[in-house]
């Protein structure tokens, strides 16, 4: 199997990484496919298994950890696991495509460590913690407690930004999209 490249976008929740990743997926010439993460949490709203996430029970997730089926995984909150199945990356590479990730910072750092030459890691930074909280509230998908948990975690995640290849500050979405597009294009055309 020919191995493609990996584009990792990591950020605190509400920074805009999902918007950036969706934009890049819409650019055919980049030849990208989204890596669907596995999670032990329950689906939210209209989320669909196999499209938004692979929803696994806590027991299934832990069994896959024991069987070494994950490229990376993390217990993000108590009994709330997220990870990338090795089979997901292989599935995308078998189609001759590059893999793009919308992933937490720990997972992003792990993937870069495993595939240092094949991975472009990008940290998407919010303009401020205050703006981040406003964005999370606008989503109207989580309780105030969950939002406060995410904001507290964001401070820790922001400290990891220097471990990424590039940092995009998302205070102007159009500029951030253009910067991400340029980074992706330049990395994918480089030979390794």
Secondary structure, 3 states (H helix, E strand, C coil): CCCCCEEEEECCCCCCHHHHHHHHHCCHHHCEEECCCEECCCCCCCCCECCCEEECCHHHHHHHHHCCCEEEEEEEECCEEEEEEHHHHHHHHHCCCEEEEEECHHHHHHHHHHCCCCEEEEEEEECCHHHHHHHHHHHCCCCHHHHHHHHHHHHHHHCCHHHCCEEEEECCHHHHHHHHHHHHHHHHHCCC
